[in-house]
Amino acid sequence: MELDLALGSYLLIEKMNNQRKLFAIVSVIFLVILAIAPFKGFFPEWKKYQQQYNDLVATLPQRVKPTEIGIKQVWIQSLDRVDRCTTCHLGISEPALKNAPQPFRTHPQIHHNVEDLGCTSCHDGQGSATDFKEAHGQSEYWDQPVLPRKYMEASCGKCHKEQDVKQAPILTLGRKLIVEYNCSGCHKIDGFAKQWVPPLDGIGTQVSSAWLFNWLKNPRGYWDHTHMPNFGIADSDANNLVDFLKSFTSLPDGSTLGTLPASLLNPTDAQKAKMLELGATRFGEARCVSCHSVNGKGGYVATDLGKVSSKVSTDWLYHYIQSPKHLLAGVAMPRFRFTDEDLAAVVLYMKNEFVDYDMVQPPEHTPDPEAYQKGLAAFKKYNCSGCHQLGTMNRAEEMAPELSFVGSKRMYSIDFGPSKIEKTLPNYLQAKLMTPHAFSATAKMPTFGFTEQEAQAITVALLANRNENIPEKYVRRSLPKSTFSPQGKFGKLVGDLACLACHQMEGNGRLVATDLSIEASQAHPDWIMNYFKVPYSLRPILTERMPNLFLSDSDRKSLVDYMQVNFIADSLDRAIQMSDSLIAHGKSLYFDRYACQSCHQIEGKGGYVGPPLDKLSTRLKSGWVYHWLKNPKAFKPGTIEPNNNLSDADADAITAFLLKQK
């Protein structure tokens, strides 16, 4: 008993001694920390950078003021943002440091004042931090690290809501692709409405079952430029969808197909040979390849025609060319004024010439008794009604996540699955666009076949969709869309000929070709009349885009008469007092001072960059030529024609010289 007590006392005393030793060690450590703490502020990372900056500017040949040692801070009250980035990035506005190492290098062209917007408004990152890792947002619980350079334009989109942001071409491309690929067919995206795509009413009378099967399986196997994605549809679903869609034979709005001409139904061999020759001629004259490609050669505004014979029925093709909007309301295809004989010949030529000899025939299958129900289920499964109208079925609601604020998505909410990519939001979005099933084999998103450049652009556009309270004074929106709608016979012709698919009129339409809003101040009416009759190229080295619509004299006159009254600008009028001395002076300016012949030809001599200038007086009015010479970009912002800052006298002289060319 006494032995046990003695042993217990010994152990207790030993334990107390150990605790005293531990307490002593901790006390010493604590005292060391207290001693060092006052000196910690003398050795921060940012102070080292500021000292290096001062050493650097002292070696420059230019006089650059050294910085005062201390935290630099910008407070943007309206954005509720504090930035200390310039504590280290000291040379962002100093031109002498354009080749300096980071973090001292001059910032590239800045479109905004740092004092107004700070740095993190555009670059992201953690503005209040002064440690490199923390400031760049490379910390576990910070969801907005500094944007990589290739995604920088996403920040522009937070304030710039326009579709076309001139200083941000990648952002602009991304928004354009979101519209073209109709991403809003499945996703809700503020500012992006569902787009028109061909309705499927009457598809049973339009396309062949074999073509439809192959199209559903691999749309790009038929046309490389299609916006239709690949859903990876199984054969069974594809067969049921074909049987389901082929049951829809009623055309939109109760339209019907008329009868085909006898010459197209049963031509003799001699008639067929003659029609094929005529059809090839008219097809070429109509310049169908301005919009359509043929086996990859030509335009790609509309579908490839190289295999169209194996796609559509003769009956549908004939009546579609005869009156496109009768079968597809809203389509941008113009109604060519073919005679009945020409139309039959063009259709016969296309049906004989544009055959898909390599089309893979679908595997034989016995139609399922429940094909309609199963096809309808597949139609809903793949959200086909997100893009296409079919019968009385309602347009599908968005089946995919909303993307209106995807740029503010939190990292903890992203499932990266088995992928090995660096876990950032930009990487996730770009990988999802390139390989939709990279994160889950059961993902419903189809494959669009985006290039890396396209995926990057769309990622930039999506990253711009932030849930941030941006004051309205910073926001830039697109101008209201033009409500211009021409009336009368001219208006009907514009709709029938789909002029607004390529041209703009008073802000309405697409600017693929010339803006016609002041066409009558530019070109003489006789020239416009002849141009409509036989369009020809003003630049022989470029492909002519304007099709020959085979307009009647009455239609051409209606178009020109309307333009002469409405598409004119009095401010462009200018009478040139022609004289031999003025023309001679203009010739000297043209050839010697400004070397215009480097780009333009006269009498076959000169460059090929711009249009030839022979017979200019038969086409252009003097006022237009004068004002174009004074400021080309005022009429065509993207033109490569230089602005030579001509005086009024020099512009008059060159105009006089050009208008005298035969």
Residue pairs with C-beta under 8 A, 6 or more apart in sequence:
44 130
45 88
45 130
45 131
45 132
46 71
46 87
46 88
46 130
46 131
47 69
49 87
49 88
49 90
49 103
49 104
50 67
50 69
50 70
50 87
50 88
50 90
51 69
52 104
53 66
53 67
53 90
53 91
53 104
54 66
54 67
56 97
56 100
56 104
57 64
57 65
57 66
57 96
57 97
58 66
60 96
60 97
62 96
64 94
64 96
64 97
67 90
71 84
71 87
71 130
72 84
72 86
72 87
72 90
73 82
73 83
73 84
73 87
74 82
74 83
74 84
74 86
74 114
74 115
74 118
74 119
75 81
75 82
76 82
76 83
76 116
76 117
76 118
76 121
78 471
78 473
78 474
79 117
79 118
79 121
79 470
79 471
79 474
81 118
81 120
81 121
81 127
82 118
82 127
82 128
83 118
83 119
83 120
83 127
83 128
84 127
84 128
84 129
84 130
84 135
85 118
85 119
85 120
85 123
85 125
85 127
85 135
86 92
86 114
86 119
87 130
88 103
88 130
88 132
88 135
89 102
89 103
89 104
89 107
89 119
90 103
90 104
91 97
91 100
91 104
91 105
91 106
92 106
92 107
92 110
92 114
93 106
93 107
93 110
93 114
94 106
95 106
96 106
97 104
97 105
97 106
98 105
98 106
99 105
100 106
111 167
112 122
117 474
118 127
119 125
119 127
120 126
120 127
121 155
121 158
122 152
122 155
122 156
123 146
123 147
123 152
123 155
124 137
124 144
124 145
124 146
124 147
124 155
125 135
125 136
125 137
125 144
125 145
125 146
126 134
126 135
126 136
126 137
126 139
126 142
126 144
127 135
129 135
133 139
134 142
136 145
136 146
137 144
137 145
137 146
138 145
143 410
143 411
143 425
145 424
147 154
147 155
147 426
147 463
148 426
150 170
150 456
151 426
151 456
151 459
151 460
151 463
153 165
153 168
153 169
153 170
153 171
153 460
153 464
154 171
154 407
154 459
154 460
154 461
154 462
154 463
154 464
155 464
156 165
156 167
156 168
156 171
156 464
157 165
157 168
157 171
157 175
157 460
157 461
157 463
157 464
157 465
158 407
158 464
158 466
158 468
158 470
159 470
159 474
159 475
159 476
160 168
160 171
160 476
161 191
161 475
161 476
161 477
161 478
162 476
162 477
162 478
163 172
163 175
163 176
163 179
163 478
164 172
164 478
165 171
165 172
166 172
170 456
170 457
170 460
171 457
171 460
171 461
171 464
173 454
173 457
174 456
174 457
174 458
174 459
174 460
174 461
174 462
175 461
177 450
177 454
177 457
177 458
177 461
178 184
178 189
178 192
178 458
178 461
178 462
179 192
179 195
180 195
180 227
181 227
181 229
181 448
182 194
182 195
182 197
182 227
182 386
182 387
183 189
183 192
183 403
183 458
184 192
184 193
184 194
184 195
184 398
185 194
185 195
185 197
185 383
185 386
185 387
186 383
186 386
186 398
186 399
186 400
186 445
187 398
187 400
187 401
187 402
187 403
188 398
188 402
188 403
188 404
189 402
189 403
189 404
189 465
190 404
190 465
194 386
194 387
194 395
195 387
196 330
197 387
197 388
198 328
198 331
198 388
199 252
199 328
199 329
199 388
199 389
199 390
200 245
200 248
200 384
200 388
200 389
200 390
201 248
201 250
201 251
201 252
201 389
201 390
201 391
202 248
202 249
202 250
202 251
202 252
202 255
202 327
203 212
203 245
203 246
203 248
204 245
204 246
204 247
204 248
204 249
205 249
205 251
205 257
205 313
205 315
205 316
206 312
206 313
206 316
207 215
207 311
207 312
207 313
208 310
208 311
208 312
208 313
209 242
209 246
209 362
210 310
210 359
210 361
210 362
211 222
211 310
211 311
211 356
211 359
212 241
212 242
212 245
212 246
213 238
213 239
213 242
213 362
214 221
214 222
214 359
214 360
214 362
215 222
215 228
216 231
216 233
216 238
216 241
216 242
217 233
217 235
217 238
218 230
219 226
219 228
219 229
219 230
220 226
220 230
220 449
222 304
222 307
222 311
223 303
223 304
224 296
224 300
224 304
225 293
225 300
225 304
226 303
227 448
229 446
229 447
229 448
229 449
230 446
230 447
230 448
230 449
231 382
231 446
231 447
232 446
232 447
233 241
233 378
233 382
235 362
235 363
235 365
237 378
237 381
237 382
238 362
239 362
239 365
239 368
239 371
240 368
240 371
240 374
240 375
240 377
240 378
241 375
241 378
241 379
242 362
242 375
243 367
243 368
243 371
243 372
243 375
244 371
244 372
244 374
244 375
244 376
244 378
244 379
245 375
245 390
247 372
248 390
248 391
250 391
251 257
251 327
252 327
252 328
252 329
253 329
255 326
255 327
257 315
257 316
257 319
258 319
260 314
260 315
260 318
260 344
261 340
261 344
263 271
263 275
263 341
263 344
264 314
264 318
264 344
264 347
264 348
267 275
267 348
272 348
275 344
275 345
275 348
275 349
276 345
276 348
276 349
276 352
276 353
278 341
278 342
278 345
278 349
279 342
279 345
279 346
279 347
279 348
279 349
279 350
280 349
280 353
282 338
282 342
282 345
282 346
282 349
283 346
283 349
283 350
285 548
285 550
286 336
286 346
286 547
286 548
286 549
286 550
287 535
287 544
287 545
287 546
287 547
287 548
288 298
288 305
288 547
289 297
289 298
289 299
290 298
290 299
290 301
290 543
290 544
290 545
290 546
290 547
291 298
291 299
291 301
291 302
291 547
292 298
292 299
292 301
292 302
292 303
292 304
292 305
293 299
293 300
293 304
293 305
293 306
294 304
294 305
294 306
294 354
295 304
295 306
295 307
296 304
296 306
299 545
301 332
301 512
302 332
302 333
305 350
305 354
306 354
306 356
307 354
307 355
307 356
307 359
308 317
308 350
308 354
309 350
309 351
309 352
309 353
309 354
309 355
309 356
310 355
310 356
310 359
311 356
312 320
314 347
314 351
316 327
317 347
317 350
317 351
318 343
318 344
318 347
319 326
319 327
320 327
320 328
320 333
321 336
321 338
321 343
321 346
321 347
322 335
322 338
322 343
323 335
324 331
324 333
324 334
324 335
324 498
325 331
325 333
325 335
325 495
325 496
331 498
332 498
332 501
333 498
334 496
334 497
334 498
334 499
334 501
334 547
334 549
335 496
335 497
336 547
336 549
336 550
337 549
337 550
337 551
337 552
337 555
338 346
338 550
342 550
368 374
379 385
379 390
380 396
382 446
383 396
383 399
383 444
384 390
384 396
385 393
385 394
385 395
385 396
386 395
386 396
386 398
386 399
389 395
399 444
400 444
400 445
403 462
403 465
404 465
405 465
405 466
405 467
406 429
406 462
406 463
406 465
407 425
407 462
407 463
407 464
407 465
407 466
407 467
408 465
408 466
408 467
408 468
409 425
411 423
411 424
411 425
414 423
414 425
414 428
415 439
415 440
416 423
416 428
416 439
417 438
417 439
417 440
418 439
419 431
419 438
419 439
421 427
421 428
421 431
421 438
425 463
426 459
426 463
428 439
429 458
429 459
429 462
429 463
430 455
430 456
430 459
431 438
431 439
432 438
432 439
432 445
433 448
433 450
433 454
433 455
433 458
433 459
434 450
434 452
434 455
435 447
436 443
436 445
436 446
436 447
437 443
437 445
437 447
450 458
481 507
481 508
482 506
482 507
482 508
483 508
484 505
484 506
484 507
484 508
485 491
485 508
486 494
486 505
486 562
486 566
488 562
489 558
490 558
490 559
490 562
493 499
493 555
493 558
493 559
494 500
494 505
497 549
499 505
499 509
499 516
500 508
500 509
500 510
501 509
501 510
501 512
502 509
502 510
502 512
502 513
502 545
503 509
503 510
503 511
503 512
503 513
503 514
503 515
503 516
504 510
504 511
504 515
504 516
504 517
505 515
505 516
505 517
505 567
506 517
507 517
512 545
513 545
513 546
516 563
516 567
517 567
518 567
518 568
518 569
518 572
519 528
519 563
519 567
520 563
520 564
520 565
520 566
520 567
520 568
521 567
521 568
521 569
521 572
521 573
521 621
521 623
521 624
522 572
522 620
522 621
522 624
523 531
523 619
523 620
523 621
523 624
524 618
524 619
524 620
524 621
525 560
525 563
525 564
526 618
527 618
527 619
528 559
528 560
528 563
529 556
529 557
529 560
531 546
532 549
532 551
532 556
532 559
532 560
533 551
533 556
534 548
535 544
535 546
535 547
535 548
536 544
537 543
537 544
538 611
538 612
539 608
539 610
539 611
539 612
540 612
541 608
551 559
572 621
572 623
572 624
572 627
573 623
574 622
574 623
574 626
574 627
575 622
575 623
576 582
576 622
576 626
576 652
576 655
576 656
576 659
577 652
578 656
578 659
578 660
579 656
582 652
582 653
582 656
583 653
583 656
583 657
583 660
585 653
585 657
586 652
586 653
586 654
586 655
586 656
586 657
586 658
587 657
589 650
589 653
589 654
589 657
590 596
590 597
590 654
590 657
590 658
591 597
594 644
594 654
596 606
596 654
597 605
597 606
597 607
598 606
598 607
598 609
599 606
599 607
599 608
599 609
599 610
599 641
600 606
600 607
600 609
600 610
600 611
600 612
600 613
601 607
601 608
601 612
601 613
601 614
602 612
602 613
602 614
602 661
603 614
606 612
609 640
610 641
613 658
613 661
614 661
614 662
615 661
615 662
616 625
616 658
616 659
616 661
617 658
617 659
617 660
617 661
622 655
622 659
625 655
625 658
625 659
626 651
626 652
626 655
627 634
627 635
628 635
628 641
629 644
629 646
629 651
629 654
629 655
630 646
630 648
630 651
631 643
632 639
632 641
632 642
632 643
633 639
633 641
633 643
646 654
